[in-house]
Amino acid sequence: MFDVIIAGCGPTGAVLAAELRLHDVRVLVLQKETEPVSFVRIVGLHIRSIELMAMRGLLERILERGRQRPAGGFFAAINKPAPEGLDSAHAYLLGIPQPVIVHLLEEHAIELGAQVRRGCAVADFEQDDEGVTVELADGEQLRSHYLVGCDGGRSTVRKLLGVGFPGVPSRTETLMGEMEVGVPQEEIAAKVTEIGETNKRFSLRPFGEGVYQVIVPVAGVSDRAEPPTLEDFKQQLRTVAGTDFGVHSPRWLSRFGDATRLAERYRVGRVLLAGDAAHIHPPIGGQGLNLGVQDAFNLGWKLAAQIRGWAPETLLDTYQAERHPVAEDVLDNTRAQMELSSTEPGPQAVRRLLTELMDFDEVNRYLIEKITAIGVRYDFGAGPDLLGRRLRDIDVKQGHLYGLLHRGRGLLLDRTERLTVGGWSDRVDYLADPTAVLDVPCVLLRPDGHVAWIGDDQQDLDDHLSRWFGKPAN
């Protein structure tokens, strides 16, 4: 009997497993593939995801395997640098090979005690008042209290659950891959600059040793279940650029459309959805992996609280209430970015106008905070602007704030030195630090780093501790 079975061991599933293990939840992760992915696709961790890795003590090992790049140029690939003074100690993009980040996150979950079984696919499940019976493709049956589908855009769990996945089907298609080229770099750079004046969905980006990431638009939409061939790339390159650049020796080849879909519900009884199983959108802006990881950080401590028996009655429902609107916003901004990538005169005119507007600091800041998710504010009711937002990694007397969040517990940061977490000390840590650089007297942080309460009154604090962390221990 497991507490939670997770279908899918991508970044979302691995992070969720680790978050649950921080609270001694018995976790089994099922991965359909027998071996990790072999192709080396580069993905980017945005500011908020980097902060979350720092909160759990993972950032140093990830930084060793990634490459830091300046933040900026994310929205529709409009080349504007990030505004000065972004509210983060980690205001950069971290590029890292996808197999590497998946391995590091899975390794972290296993170190914490999660079980991972490969070559196991969910074929069916049935839930009742006590738990979920999961049937695997080979007929084996497993039992758990909860099941979470982190099994991608074509989620088996979502389909079996009968949750609607409404949205907009693909209207355009793009080929993307990494391969070697057979012409000089100068020739490639000149051609990319020429075409890039009007076609924002075309690029050849060097990755060293003669390898390039190639992105080229396709006329029409094909069956995405069929992977493209090298010949498909050559043909489209000749159509768009007049040359195939002598591409050869591909590392990996893929195609993606611009479909946007959002699950109607993130939870039905004891079965939940996270990551691409709950939402899909074009990869423009690089938000997909980040959105899923942030889902997992939001869900993990809440599901653990439910299993450990101290969750307030409605806590688990706040997962959908908070994350569904965030996904809606990502779907909207990726739709907007895809429109701005069109070669049609109207979208190009809007793109030129937005390019001018982004010279205003407020506009540029708003868009980069949206893409990197540091602008997310959950609705916790009336209060100061900081309420519901994440708190940056400020300096505290014990070092850095995020260093105090490694265990996935709540934290009261008390500048008055007069408050206490009392009967919640088994779930919430306490730090008295009158020197902390804050504009408010005290803050209560949830395990995901969002500010759940601001004030200096003990009774008001106790009410909010009960709201987020249940009844105090006897």
C-alpha positions in Angstrom: 0.0 0.0 0.0 1.5 3.3 -1.1 0.4 6.8 -0.1 0.8 8.2 -3.6 1.4 6.7 -7.0 2.7 9.1 -9.6 2.3 8.3 -13.3 5.3 9.8 -15.1 8.9 10.5 -14.0 9.6 13.6 -16.0 10.5 16.8 -14.2 7.0 17.3 -12.8 6.7 13.7 -11.5 10.2 13.7 -10.0 9.8 17.0 -8.2 6.4 15.9 -6.8 7.9 12.7 -5.6 10.7 14.5 -3.8 8.3 17.1 -2.2 6.2 14.2 -0.8 9.2 12.4 0.5 10.2 15.5 2.5 7.1 14.6 4.6 7.7 10.8 4.8 5.0 10.0 2.3 5.3 6.6 0.7 5.7 7.3 -3.0 5.9 5.1 -6.1 6.7 6.7 -9.5 5.8 4.7 -12.6 7.6 5.5 -15.9 6.4 3.9 -19.1 9.8 4.0 -20.8 12.4 1.5 -19.8 15.3 3.8 -20.3 15.8 7.6 -19.9 15.5 9.8 -23.0 18.7 9.7 -25.0 18.4 12.8 -27.1 20.1 16.0 -25.8 17.5 18.7 -26.0 18.4 21.9 -24.2 15.8 23.3 -21.9 15.7 26.5 -19.8 15.0 27.0 -16.2 13.4 30.4 -15.6 13.9 32.5 -12.5 11.1 31.1 -10.4 12.1 27.5 -11.0 15.7 28.4 -10.2 14.5 29.9 -6.9 12.5 26.7 -6.1 15.7 24.6 -6.7 17.5 26.9 -4.3 14.8 26.4 -1.7 15.4 22.7 -1.7 19.2 22.8 -1.8 19.4 21.5 -5.3 20.7 24.6 -7.1 24.4 24.1 -6.7 24.4 20.6 -8.3 22.2 21.9 -11.1 24.4 24.9 -11.8 27.4 22.6 -12.2 25.6 21.0 -15.2 24.0 24.1 -16.8 24.9 27.3 -18.4 23.8 30.7 -17.1 22.5 33.2 -19.7 21.2 36.7 -19.3 17.5 37.0 -18.7 15.7 38.8 -21.5 14.4 38.3 -25.0 11.9 35.7 -23.8 8.6 37.2 -25.0 8.0 36.3 -28.6 11.9 36.4 -29.0 11.8 40.2 -29.0 15.4 41.0 -28.3 15.2 43.3 -25.3 17.5 42.9 -22.3 16.0 42.3 -18.9 15.2 45.5 -16.9 17.6 46.3 -14.1 16.8 45.3 -10.5 14.6 42.3 -11.1 13.3 41.1 -7.7 15.4 38.0 -7.5 18.8 36.8 -6.4 18.7 34.5 -9.4 17.9 36.8 -12.3 19.2 34.7 -15.1 18.2 31.8 -17.5 19.8 28.4 -16.8 20.2 26.3 -20.0 20.6 22.6 -19.2 20.3 19.4 -21.3 16.9 17.8 -20.7 18.3 14.4 -19.8 20.5 16.0 -17.2 17.8 17.9 -15.4 15.5 14.9 -15.5 18.3 12.7 -14.1 19.2 15.2 -11.3 15.5 15.6 -10.2 14.9 11.8 -10.3 18.1 11.2 -8.4 17.0 13.7 -5.8 13.7 12.0 -5.3 15.3 8.6 -5.0 17.8 9.9 -2.5 14.9 11.0 -0.4 13.3 7.5 -0.6 11.0 7.6 -3.5 10.6 4.3 -5.5 10.9 4.5 -9.3 9.8 1.6 -11.5 10.5 1.8 -15.2 8.7 -0.1 -18.0 5.4 0.3 -16.1 2.4 2.0 -17.7 -0.9 2.7 -16.1 -3.6 0.9 -18.1 -6.6 1.5 -15.8 -7.6 2.6 -12.3 -10.6 2.6 -10.0 -11.0 4.8 -7.0 -13.2 4.4 -3.9 -13.5 6.2 -0.5 -10.3 4.6 0.8 -7.9 4.9 -2.1 -7.1 4.0 -5.7 -6.5 0.6 -7.3 -4.1 1.1 -10.2 -3.8 -1.6 -12.9 -0.6 -1.7 -15.0 -0.3 -2.7 -18.6 0.9 -6.2 -17.6 -2.1 -6.8 -15.4 -0.4 -6.1 -12.0 -2.6 -4.2 -9.6 -1.3 -1.7 -7.1 -3.0 0.2 -4.3 -2.5 3.7 -3.0 -4.4 6.5 -1.2 -3.9 8.9 -4.2 -2.9 8.8 -7.8 -1.3 11.8 -9.7 -1.1 11.9 -13.5 2.2 13.6 -14.5 2.2 11.6 -17.8 2.2 14.3 -20.4 0.0 16.0 -22.9 -1.6 12.7 -24.0 -2.1 11.6 -20.4 -3.6 8.2 -19.9 -4.6 9.2 -16.4 -6.5 12.2 -17.6 -8.3 10.3 -20.3 -9.3 7.5 -17.9 -10.5 10.0 -15.4 -12.8 11.5 -18.0 -11.7 15.1 -17.5 -12.3 17.3 -20.5 -9.3 18.9 -22.2 -10.8 21.8 -24.2 -8.8 24.3 -26.1 -7.6 25.3 -29.5 -6.1 22.7 -31.9 -2.9 23.3 -33.8 -3.0 25.7 -36.8 0.7 25.7 -37.4 3.6 23.3 -37.1 7.3 23.7 -36.5 10.2 21.3 -36.8 12.9 21.4 -34.2 16.0 19.4 -33.8 19.8 19.3 -33.2 22.1 18.4 -36.0 25.4 19.1 -37.7 25.7 21.5 -40.6 28.0 21.5 -43.7 28.5 25.2 -44.4 30.6 27.9 -42.7 29.1 29.6 -39.6 29.4 33.0 -41.4 27.1 31.9 -44.2 24.5 30.5 -41.6 24.6 33.7 -39.6 24.0 35.9 -42.6 21.1 33.8 -43.8 19.5 33.6 -40.4 19.7 37.4 -40.0 18.2 37.9 -43.4 15.2 35.6 -42.9 14.8 36.6 -39.2 13.7 40.1 -40.4 10.3 38.6 -41.3 10.1 35.0 -40.1 10.4 34.8 -36.3 9.9 31.0 -36.2 13.1 30.3 -38.1 16.5 29.9 -36.4 19.8 28.0 -36.5 21.6 28.4 -33.1 25.1 27.0 -32.6 25.7 24.6 -29.7 29.4 24.0 -30.3 31.4 21.5 -32.3 29.5 22.1 -35.5 26.1 21.2 -33.9 23.1 23.5 -34.4 19.6 23.7 -33.0 17.4 24.1 -36.1 13.9 25.5 -35.9 11.9 25.8 -39.1 8.2 26.4 -39.8 6.1 23.9 -41.8 3.2 24.6 -44.1 0.1 22.9 -42.7 -0.3 20.5 -39.8 0.6 16.8 -39.9 0.1 13.8 -37.6 2.3 14.7 -34.6 2.5 11.1 -33.7 5.0 10.6 -36.5 8.4 12.0 -35.8 10.0 14.0 -38.7 12.9 12.8 -40.7 16.1 14.5 -41.7 14.7 14.8 -45.2 11.7 16.7 -43.8 14.1 19.2 -42.3 16.1 19.5 -45.5 13.0 20.1 -47.6 11.6 22.8 -45.2 15.0 24.5 -45.0 15.2 24.7 -48.8 11.6 26.1 -48.9 12.2 28.8 -46.3 15.9 29.6 -46.7 16.7 28.4 -50.2 19.3 26.0 -48.8 19.4 23.0 -46.5 22.8 24.2 -45.1 24.1 20.6 -45.6 22.5 19.4 -42.4 23.4 15.8 -41.3 24.0 13.6 -38.3 20.9 14.6 -36.3 21.0 14.1 -32.5 17.2 14.4 -32.2 14.3 15.5 -34.3 10.8 16.6 -33.2 7.8 18.6 -34.3 5.4 20.7 -32.3 2.2 22.6 -33.0 0.6 25.6 -31.4 -2.3 23.8 -29.7 -3.4 25.1 -26.3 -5.5 23.0 -24.0 -6.3 23.1 -20.3 -7.9 20.4 -18.2 -11.3 21.3 -16.9 -10.4 20.0 -13.5 -7.1 19.2 -11.7 -8.7 16.9 -9.2 -11.5 14.3 -9.2 -11.6 12.6 -5.8 -8.3 10.9 -5.1 -6.9 11.4 -8.6 -5.0 14.6 -9.6 -3.3 16.0 -12.6 -0.1 18.1 -12.9 2.3 19.3 -15.6 1.5 18.7 -19.3 -1.2 16.2 -18.2 -3.1 19.3 -17.1 -2.1 21.8 -19.8 -0.4 22.0 -23.1 0.8 25.0 -25.1 3.5 26.0 -27.6 7.0 26.0 -26.3 7.6 29.7 -27.2 8.9 31.5 -24.2 10.2 28.3 -22.7 7.5 28.0 -20.0 6.4 24.4 -20.2 8.8 22.5 -18.0 8.8 25.4 -15.6 5.0 25.5 -15.3 4.9 21.7 -14.5 7.7 22.0 -11.9 5.9 24.8 -10.2 2.6 22.8 -10.2 4.5 20.1 -8.3 5.9 22.5 -5.7 2.3 23.8 -5.1 0.8 20.4 -4.9 3.4 18.4 -3.0 3.1 19.9 0.5 -0.7 20.1 0.3 -1.1 16.4 -0.7 1.4 15.4 2.0 -0.6 17.4 4.6 -3.7 15.5 3.5 -2.0 12.2 3.9 -0.4 13.1 7.2 -3.7 14.1 8.6 -3.2 17.8 9.4 -4.5 19.4 6.2 -7.4 21.9 6.7 -10.6 20.7 4.9 -10.2 22.8 1.8 -6.3 22.8 1.5 -6.1 20.3 -1.3 -8.7 22.2 -3.3 -6.5 25.3 -3.3 -4.1 23.4 -5.7 -6.6 23.9 -8.6 -7.8 27.3 -7.4 -4.2 28.6 -7.5 -2.6 26.8 -10.4 -5.5 26.7 -12.9 -5.5 30.5 -13.4 -1.7 30.5 -13.7 -1.9 27.9 -16.6 -4.7 30.0 -18.2 -2.4 32.9 -18.2 0.5 30.9 -19.8 -1.8 29.6 -22.5 -2.9 33.2 -23.2 0.6 34.6 -23.4 1.9 31.7 -25.6 -1.1 32.3 -28.0 -0.1 36.0 -28.1 3.5 35.1 -28.8 2.6 32.8 -31.6 0.5 35.5 -33.2 3.5 37.8 -33.0 5.6 35.2 -34.8 3.3 35.2 -37.8 4.7 36.6 -41.1 1.4 38.3 -41.9 1.4 42.1 -42.1 -1.0 42.6 -39.2 0.8 40.6 -36.6 4.1 42.0 -37.8 2.7 45.5 -37.3 1.7 44.6 -33.7 5.1 43.1 -33.1 6.8 46.3 -34.2 4.6 48.3 -31.9 5.2 46.0 -28.9 8.9 46.2 -29.6 8.7 50.0 -29.2 6.6 49.6 -26.0 9.1 47.3 -24.5 11.5 50.2 -24.4 9.4 51.4 -21.4 10.8 49.7 -18.3 7.3 49.0 -16.9 6.2 47.1 -20.0 9.5 45.1 -20.3 9.4 44.3 -16.5 5.8 43.2 -16.6 6.4 40.8 -19.5 9.6 39.2 -18.1 8.0 38.7 -14.7 5.1 37.0 -16.4 7.3 34.6 -18.5 9.6 33.8 -15.6 6.6 33.4 -13.1 8.0 35.8 -10.5 5.0 37.9 -11.0 2.5 35.2 -9.9 0.3 36.3 -7.1 -2.2 33.9 -5.6 -5.5 35.3 -4.3 -5.3 35.0 -0.5 -7.8 37.8 0.1 -7.3 41.5 0.9 -3.9 42.6 2.1 -0.6 44.2 1.1 0.7 43.5 -2.4 3.3 41.0 -1.0 0.5 38.8 0.2 0.2 35.8 -2.1 3.5 36.5 -3.8 6.7 34.5 -3.4 9.4 36.1 -1.3 12.8 36.6 -2.8 15.9 35.0 -1.3 16.7 37.7 1.2 19.6 37.8 3.6 18.8 36.6 7.2 21.0 36.2 10.2 21.5 32.5 9.4 22.6 33.2 5.8 20.0 33.1 3.1 16.2 32.7 3.5 15.9 29.8 1.0 18.5 27.9 3.0 15.8 27.6 5.8 13.3 26.0 3.4 15.2 22.9 2.5 12.9 20.7 4.6 9.7 21.8 2.8 8.1 23.2 6.0 6.4 26.5 6.6 8.4 29.4 8.1 7.5 32.4 10.3 10.0 35.2 9.8 9.5 37.4 12.9 11.2 40.8 13.0 9.4 41.8 16.2 10.8 38.8 18.2 7.4 38.6 20.0 5.5 35.9 18.1 5.5 32.1 18.2 4.3 29.2 16.0 3.2 27.4 19.2 1.4 24.1 18.5 2.4 24.2 14.8 6.1 23.8 15.4 6.0 20.3 13.9 5.0 21.8 10.6 6.3 25.4 10.7 9.8 26.7 11.6 10.5 29.9 13.4 13.2 32.6 12.8 13.4 35.8 14.9 15.5 38.3 13.0 14.9 42.0 13.5 17.7 42.7 10.9 15.9 41.0 8.0 15.4 43.4 5.1 11.6 43.5 4.9 9.1 46.4 4.7 6.7 44.5 7.0 7.0 43.3 10.6 6.5 39.5 10.1 5.7 37.1 7.3 4.4 33.5 7.3 5.8 31.5 4.4 4.2 28.4 3.0 6.5 25.5 2.0 6.4 26.7 -1.6 7.8 30.1 -0.5 4.6 32.2 -1.0 3.6 34.7 1.6 0.5 33.4 3.5 0.3 36.1 6.1 1.7 39.6 7.0 1.3 41.3 10.4 2.4 41.4 14.0 -0.7 40.2 15.9 -0.4 36.7 17.5 -4.2 35.9 17.3 -4.3 36.9 13.7 -1.2 34.7 13.1 -2.8 31.8 14.8 -5.9 32.1 12.6 -3.8 32.0 9.5 -1.7 29.1 10.8 -4.9 27.2 11.2 -6.0 28.2 7.7 -2.9 26.8 6.1 -1.5 24.3 8.5 -4.5 22.9 10.2 -5.2 22.4 13.9 -2.3 22.8 16.3 -0.8 19.7 17.8 -1.9 18.8 21.3 
